[in-house]
Amino acid sequence: MDALNKATAVSRILEPHSVAVIGASASPSKRGYQIINALQKAGYSYSILPVNPKGGAILGLTVVTEIDALPEGVDIAVIVRPAEEVPDLLLQCGKKGIAGAIIVAHGFGERGDQAASTEKRLRDALAESGVRIIGPNTSGMVNCTVQADLIGLPELPPKGPVSVLTQSGNMILTVLEDSRAINGPGFDVIAGLGNQADVGYDELIEELCLRKSTRSIAIYNEGFIDGRRFLNSAARVAESCPIVMLRGVRSHEGGKAALSHTGSIAGADDIALRVLPQMGVTLVDRSDELLPIAALLATTPLPKSQTGIVVLADGGGHATLAVDALSRACVPLASLSGETKAKLRKVLGEEASVENPIDVYSALDAHPDVFPECIEILAADPEVGLILTSGMFGAYHLRFEASLVTAENSAAERIVALQKTSGLPLVFHSCYASRMPENHQILRNGGMQVFTSLDWAVAGARALFERATWLSKHSSHNATLATGGPRVVVPNGLSAETTAREILQKLGVDTGQWLAAVDAASVEAAVSGFATSCAVKVDSAAVSHKSDVGGVRLGVTREAARAAAADIAGALASHAAPVTGLGFIVTPMVDRGVELFVGATNDPVFGPVVLFGSGGVLVEAAEDVTFRAAPVSPEEALNMIEETRVAKILDGFRNFPRVDKLSLANFISSLSVAVLRMENLAELDINPIIANESGIYPVDVRLVGK
């Protein structure tokens, strides 16, 4: 099946206009009955085709006795038979021209060696049949647009802009209940991916993005079959459709549980936390944040660049908590103009606090229209990019006078109109939101989210700013970096440092001044060729950490060069594991500077990843390293630099020299391009790389092939 037909098949799976249930049953306790029943209850108006060798009728539908007897052009088959039967059933589906299948059974990749033969038969059947599948080990799929419930839910969720992808059936139920609790905007497609034996997250997000009815995608992820492919898809999709992800594999134990659950590999958490946002994915930490943030991103305009957030509250406690949380999240707070403050005082009174956060105090108790008046004033300030309201707006008629309900409804209608005319994002928190007053429903009908949790509101505001920032940078930095050109095969195991530097130079990375030497005489000649004293180091594929075996001499002059070479040779000869066939590498000493670390690794999930952080002998202890998927632009490399604690030192902190960050960023970018052209790369460390006002100087290079 070619790429176009494969994509068309996935599209037909997501919005089926005919469903065959293979393994249909007349027993209400069986999935083969529950799916048919759920489709009928949901109001699915297209063909439902039960398949069972016994024939008969189920819920008023005639049962087909074999797959071959089905009509031509069926979009999807839901296979609810045991794992060992699935491969043969897939082959029959392929012969009948069925586009796709959902496989409910477990007992494949998630069970390891126990079901290896069944899994192999499944993969062979996939290749031969051409049928695209979701699963196995999946809870199923729901399409609210065509009212197709292929899970068997108690009731069809409301139609709306959020699509959900998950590897856990329980997480589907959690998201549905969370939506009910927040009176959420509804769903488009909900799909359980299971083991991702065929269709994975990457294909599904691309297909969902093409659907006009999906405006954000919420993902619960336990791992990727091909993380690199997902990153590439995410970067394309996130330009037009927000992606929000909760990862269920933040610990080693979680990774083991995921492997047994879905057969997926999660990858290192610290890498995932950087490379996923790099591609526009919004990460959340808690399961109860997944749907609220996805709903907010689906329905709320983004703040303009170079703006900040204003907290508008009717109580000091919520205002303080909100500002503290926003500051910790590095979300910018808006500085209000003098004109804005003066207008606010006219509305709130001369004694009102009109700094950011703004506390309206008692002004709203009897006059709910004060809220939209404040919002209108703030929306006119060019420094304001988003307003987060907090407190008990919408419940003054519950707290004080019941007669205020009309004024509150009117205020809500005015707020909806203000957002539409201004385009300013508004995020609402109310401690009375769970009571769902009428004015809150007016706000929701106008496309706004009203949260019961201040934490959700703050997390949502942060997500809006992060997405706006990513879009502005991604659009300007997404020019294709030149990753073509010669490719180099990295030798297996550790390379000698001279070999490592030669490979990097061939790929366009400046590794500074250095000379190779084979004996004491050539060491002396090499040292004589530099205007300063030199570092003399052992050069051998058998020595990983040179200083640990006495293989480094610093500040070596021409007069001391032969002795330095002899000392190194003697130290290595007397070592517990003597090194033979050694050479030397000579580099000029570098003036004082900041010791940094630049490197790369070939992550088993996300592929080539570039690293930057604090360097030197304590690089592991410092734990000051950040990551990006290669390649990175110089602009993205600058973002990496600013994420680290060492960034402050690079600005000339105390007695440290000021470093040219742009030169450093260009070096990181060139290295990231080079690693994409390295075959058989395992890891690359340049540690330390010394940076000062004069330039960037790689001191030690370590290259390892698989």
N, C-alpha and C positions, 0 to 999 in steps of 0.2 A: 504494500500500500504506500503510495507516494505521500509527501508531506501535506499536500492540500487535502487529500482524502482523509488522512489521519486527523487533521484539524476539524474537518467537517463531521467526522464520526464523533469527536468529543463534543462538538456543538449539539449534535443530536442527542447525546447522552444527557446533557445538561437541560435540554428542553424537549423531552420526548413527546411525540404525537402518536405513539403506539408502544405498548408495554406487554411483553410476554413474561409470564411468571412461571419459570421452570421449576417444578416441585410444588405446584399448587396443591392445596389440601382443603378438605372439607372440615377439618378439625380446627376449631377456634383457637386452640393452644399453639398451633403451628404457624411459623412465619409465612408459609405459602398461603394461608388463609388471611392472616393479619394484613398483609400488603394489599391484597385484593379489596378487603374491607376498608382499609384506610383510603385507597384510591377512590372508592365509591363515596365514602363519607366526605372526602375533601371536595367532591364535585368535579372530579376529573372527567372531561367530556370526550376524550379520545378512546381509542381501542384498548381494551384490557383482554389479554389472551392467555387464559390458564392452560398449562401443559402438565399432564399427568397420564401415565400409561393406562390408568384405570378408566379414564374417560368420565362421562357423567356430566353433572352441572355443579357449579359452586357459586352461591350468591346470585343465581339467575343467569350465570354465564356458562355457555357450552365449553366443556373442557376438550382441548385438542390432545390426542394421545401421543403424538410425537412431534419433534421440532420440525421435521420435514413437511408436516401438514400445515404449518403456519403460512399465512399469506406472505407475499414478497414485500420487502421494504420495511420490515419492523425496525424501529429505532433502537430499542433497548430490551435486553432480556435480564430479568432479575433471577439469578440462579440461587436457589435455596436448597441445594442438595449437599451431601457430605463432600469433604475435600477430595477424596479419591475419585469421585465421579466427575468432578469439574472439568479436567482436561478433555475428556471425551465429549462432554456436552458443549464445550467451546468449539471443538472441531465441527460439530454438527451445526452450531450457530453460524460458523464461518461459511459452510457450504450453502446455508440458506440465505446468506447475505445480510444477516443481522448486523447492524452497525456497531453496537456496543453492549457491554454486559456489566452488571453489578454483581460481585461475588461476595456473598455474606459469610461463607464458611471460613473458619480459621484452621490452623494445622499446616501452614506453609512456612514462609521465612521466619515468622516470629517464634517458631518452635525449634529452630536450630536444626541439628543433625537428624532429629527424630522424623522429620518429614522431608528430608532432602530429596528423596526420589519423587515424591509428589510435586514438590516445587519445580524440579527439573521438567517433569511432564507438563506442568502448567506453562512454563516458559517455551517449551517446544510447541505446545498448542497455540500459544500466542503468536509465535513466529509463523506458523503454518496457516492459521485461520484468518489472520488479519483483523480479528475482532479487537476493538479497544476496550479495556476493562478498568473499572474502579474497584480497588480491593486487591486481593481478598482480605478477609477479616475486617469487613466494613459494616457499619450500621446502616448504610444506605444513603439515599439522597432525597431532598425535597425541592421542588420548584414551585414557589408560591404564585408565579405568574400563570402557569397552566394548571395549577392545583394538583400537581403530581406529588403525592406523599408515598415515597418508596421506602420509608422507615417504619411506619406504623405508629404515628403519634396520636395522642388522644384527640387532638384537634389541629387543623391546619393553622400555622402561624399567620398573622396578618402580612399582607404584601407590603414591601417597602424597599429601601435602597441598599440595605446591607446584605452582603453574601458572606457565608461562613464556611471555612474549610477546617477540618479537624481530623485528628487520628484517634479520637476517643468518642465513643457514643455517649458516654456520660457528660462530656463537655458540650455536646449538642443540647442535651437536656438542661444543663446549667445555663447556657446562653439563652435558651428560650425562656427560662424562668426569670433570668435577669431582665430580659426585655419586658416581661409582664410587670416586674417590680418598678421599672422606670417609665412604663408606658411608652416603650421605645417606638421608633419609626417603622419597624417591620422589616421583612426579609425578602430577598429575591431568590437566591439559591443557597441551600444548606447541603453540604456533602461531607461524608466520612470517607477519608482516603485509605484507611487501613494500611496495608503493607506497601502500597505504591508499586506493585509488581509491573505496572504499565504506566498509567496516567499518574503523574505526580503534581506537586504543588506548582511547578513552573508552567506546565501546560494549562492547568486550570485557571491560574490567575490571568494568563494571557487571554483565555476564552472569556472569562468573566468581565475583563476590561472592555471587550468588544460589545458587551451587552449594555444598552443604554439604561437598563433598569438596575444595574449595579453601580453604586456610586462610592462604595468603600468595601474592603474585603477584610474580614476578621479571621485570623488564623490561630489555631492551637497546634503547635508543632512539637513533635518528639524526635525529629531528625529528617535528614534528606537522603535520598538515594544519590542524587547528584547536586550537591550544594552549589557548585560553580554555575551550573545551568540555571538554578533558581536565582542566583544573584543577577545574572544577565537579564532574565525575564523581569525580575523585580524592578531593575533600573528603568526598563522600558515602561512597565505598567504604572509605576508610581508617579510618572509625569502627569497622568490624567486621572488615576484612581488611587486613593490612599490605601495603604496596606498596614494593618495593625496586627502585631504578633505577640502571643504569649508562648514562651518556650517552656516545655515541661522537662527540661534536661539540664538544669543549672548545676547539678552536682554529679559526682562520679556514680553515686548510688542511683540517681535519677536516670543517668545514661544506661546503666545496666537494666533498670526496669523498662526503659523504652525499647531496648534491644529485644527483650523477651516479649514485649507487648506488640511491637510493630515490625521488628527486624531492621529498624533504622539506626543509623549512626549519627549522633548529635554533633560531634566536633567539639573542640575546646571552647568553653564558655567565654573566656576572655576574648578570643578571636571573634566569635559570633556577635558579641556585644558591640563590636566596632564595624565589622564588614556589613552587617545587615542594615544599620542606619546609613552607612555609606551609600547604599543603593536605594534609600528612600523609605525603608521599613521603619515604622514606629513601633518600638518595643514597650510592652507593659510588664509590670512585675507581678501583678495579682490577677487571679481569674475574674474577680468582680470588676476589674477595669476594662476588660477586653471589649465587651459590647458597648458600654457608655462612650469610650473613646472612638470606637468605629462609627457609632451613631453620630457623634459630634462632627467628625471629619466628613461624614457623608452629607451633612445638612447645613454646615456653617461656612460662611466665607472666610478667607484667610486674611490675617493682618498684613498691612502694607510693610514693605521693608523700611528699616531705619526708624521704627516706631517702638513704643513700649506699651505696657499694660497698665490700666487703672483699675484699682479695686474700689468698688462703690458698695458700701455696707451700711446697714442700719443697726450696727452694734460693734463695739470695739474689739470684742473677743474674736469674732470671725475675721475681721479685717486684719488683726495682728497675725492670726494663724495663716491666713492666705498670703500675706506679704512675706512672712518667714519662709513658707514653702516655696514660693516663687523665687525668692532670693537664693535658696539652696539649689534650686533647679537651674539657676543662671538665666532665668527669664527676665528680660529688661523691664524695668518699671518706668513709666512715662514721667517726664518732668513737665508739669502743667505751666502754661504761660500765665503771665499776670492778668491778661484779659480774661482768660478762662476762670481763674480764681475769683476775680471780681464778680463775674456773672453768677458763679455758684453762691457767693455770699448773699447776693440779692435774693436768691431762691431759698437758701437755707438759714439765713440770718448772719449777722456780723460775727457772732461768737462761734460759728460753725468751723470745724476743722476741714479746710479745703486743700490740704496737702494730700499727697498720695500715700496711703489710702484715705479715701473720703468717707467720713462717718456722718451720715445724715441725721443720726440720733433720733430725736422725737418728731422731726419735721414730717415724717410719713404717717405717723399714727392716725391722724385724721385727714390727711391729704395724700392719698396714693399717687395723685398726678404729679407730685414732686419728683418721683422716680423718672418718668419719661422726660421731664423738664431737664433734669441733671444729665440724662443720657444725650439729649439733643445738644446741650452745651458742650459736653465732652467730645461728641462726634465732630464738632467743628474745629477742634484743636488738632493741628497736623501732627503733633507728637504722639497722639493717642492712636494705637493700632488695634486695641481690643479692650473691652470692658468686662470685668468679672464682677457680677453682683452677688452679694452674699447677705444672708440674714433670714428674714421671714416675709419677704415680699410675696403678696398673694394671699396672705392669711390674716390681714388686719381685721377683716370682718369676723374671723374666728376669735381673734385675740381681744378685740375691742368691741366695736359696734357692728351688728349684723347688717345695718344699712349701708356699710361701706362696700358691700359686694358689687354694687353697680359701678362705683368709682374705680374699684380695682379692675373690673372687666374692661372699663373704658381705658384705663392706664395700660393694660396689656395690649389692647388693640392699637393704641398709639405707639407702643414700643415696637410692635411688629412692623408698622408702617415706617418707623424711623430706621429700622435695620434695612428694610428694602430700599429706601431712598439713599441712605448713607453708605450701604455696603459694609458697614462696620460690624465685625463679629462680636456677638454678645454671648456670654456664658453665664447661665443662671444657676445659683445654688439657693435653695430655700429649705429651712428645717421643717417646713410643712409640706414639702413636695409629695411625701408618701400619701397624704390625704387627697391629692389630685383635685384641688379646687378648680372651678370653672375657668378662672383667669389663667391658670397654668396650662390648661388645655388649649386656650386661645394662643398662648405662646408656642406650644408644640405644633398646633395646626399651621402656624406661621413659619415653621421650619426650625424652631429653636428647641434646645434641650434644657430641661429643668432637672437638676440633680438633687437628690436627697443628701448626698455626701459632698462635703467641701473638698475632700481629697480628690474625688472624681473631677470636680470643677477645676481644681488647680492642675491636675494631670491633663485635663482636656485643653486648658489654656496653653500649657507647655507644648502639647502635641501640635496645636495650631501654629505656634511660633516656630517650632522645629521644622514643620513641613514647609512653611513659607520660606524659611532660611534655606532649606535643602533645594527647593525649586529654584530659588534665585541663583544659588551657586551651581546647581547641576546644569541649568540652562547655559551658563557661561563657561563651565568647565568641561562640558561633555564632548568637546571636539576630540575626534579620534586620535589617540596617541599612536605614533609610528611604532608598531610592534613587529613589522616585517623585517626583512634583512636576514643575515646569516644566523644559523642556529648552531649551538654548540652542545655536544654531549658531555656532561659532567662525568668524570671517571668515577667508578664505584668507590665507596669509602672516602676517607679523608684525602684531599689533595695537598701536595706541598704548596706553601704559600706563593712561591713564584708561579706555579701553575694556575693558582686561583687568580692572581693578579693579571696574568696573561689572558685568561678567559674573560675577565671583566673588561679589560681594555679592548679586546676584540669586539665586545658588545657595546662599546661606546661609553664605558664608565671610567672616569678619570681616577686612577688609583695613586696618583702622585709620583714623586721621584723614588726610584729604587733600582738597585743593581743586584744581579745574582753573582755568587762567587762559589768556587769549588774547593779552595784551599786557602791557607794563610796568606800566601802571596797575592792571590786575586782579591782577598778581603782587603789587604793593604792598598791595592790599586783602586779598589772601589771607594774606599774611604777617602783616598787622595782626590778623587774626582768631585767631591762635594766641598763647598766652602765652609761648612760647619762640621762640628763633631757629629758622630753617627751612632745609630743603634745597629748592632750586629746581632743577628738571630740565627738559630738553627733553621734550616729549610729542609723538611723531611715529611713525607706522608705518614711516617710512623709516629710523629710527635704532634699531639693535639694542643696541649697547653705548655708552651715553650718555657715559661718561667718556672713551672713546677719541676722541671728536670735540669735546671741550670743552663738553659739554652738561650739566654739573653744577656747582652752586655750593653750598657747605655753610656753615652758621652764618650765614645771611643774616638781618639785622635789617630792621625796617620802613624805616629810613633808607637801607639799602643795597639794597633790593629792586629799584628801577628799574634801578640800575646792573648788578645781577646779571642781570636779564633782557636788558639791552642787550649785556652781555658774551657771554651764551650765543648770542644772535642773531648777533652779529658772528663768533663762532667758527664757527658753522655756515655762515654766508654765505661765509666764506673757505676752507671745507673743499674738498677736491678734488672732492667730489660735493655741491654746495650743496643744502641742504634748504629747501624752500619749504612754505608753509602750516603752519608749525610752531605748536604751542601749548606750554603749560607745565603742570607739575604741582608743587604745593607741599605738602610734608609737614613736620610739626614734627620738630626734631632729637630724637634719642633719647639718654638718658643711656647711659653706657658699658654694654656687655653683651657677650655671646658672639655672634659672627657665625655663623649657621647657613644651611643650604640646605634648602629644601623644594620639591619639584617633582613633575612627572608627565610620563609619556610614553605614547604609544600604540604599544606594542610590536607589530610585525607578526605575532608568534606568540601572545603571551599577552594582548594587548589592553591596556587601561588599567592602568598601573603607577605607583605613587606612590614617591617617592624622599625620603630624608632623609640629612643628613650635615653635615660641616663646610662653612662658607660663606665668602663673600668673594671677592676677585679671584683667589685661588689655589685655587678649588674643584676644578679639574681636577687640579692638581698634588698636592693633598692626598690624593686617592684614598681618601677616607673617606666613602663613600656606601653605603647599603643600600637594598633594594628590597622591595616587596610588591605583589601584585596587588590592585587596588582592588575593593571597599572594604575598609578595615581598621577594626576596633574601636579605641577608645582603649587597650584593654589590649594589642592587637597593636602599636599605634603605640609604646607604651612599650617593647615588646620591640625594635622597630626602633631606638629611641634608645639602648638599652643595648648594642646590637651595635657601635656606632661608637666610635672612639677619643675623639671629642669628649665622650662621655658623662661621662667623668671630670671634665672641666672644668666641666660643668653642675652638679656637686655642690659648687661653691665652691672649686675648686682654686686655691691660692695667692691671688692678688689678684683673681681673677674672681668676679663675683657669683654667688650660688646661684640657680639657675633653677627655676621651678615646672614640673617635668617633666609633671605631669598636664595643665596648661594647654597645654603644647606638644603633648602627645599628642592632646588634644581638637582642636587646630587641624589636625594631620595627618589625623585621622579625618574631620573635616568637609571637608577638601580632597579626600580620597579619594572621598567620596560625591559631591562636586560634579563631579569629572572623569567620573564615569559618566553624568552628565546633559549632558555637552558633546558635541555632534555635530561632527565634522570636526576634532577635536583632534589636533594633532601633538605639541606639547610645551608645558610650562608650567614656568617657573622663578621662584621667589621667592628672590632672592639679592642681598644677604643678607636674612635675617630676623633681627633682633636680639632676643635673649632675655636678660632680667635678672630681678631679684626682683620687679619691678613688673608684668611682663607680656611679651607676644609682639608684636613690631612689624615687620610687613612693610615693608621699605625700598624694594625695587625689584621690580617684577612684569613678567615677560616672557611673553607668550602668543602661540603660533604655531599657525595652522590649516594643514591639509594643502594 
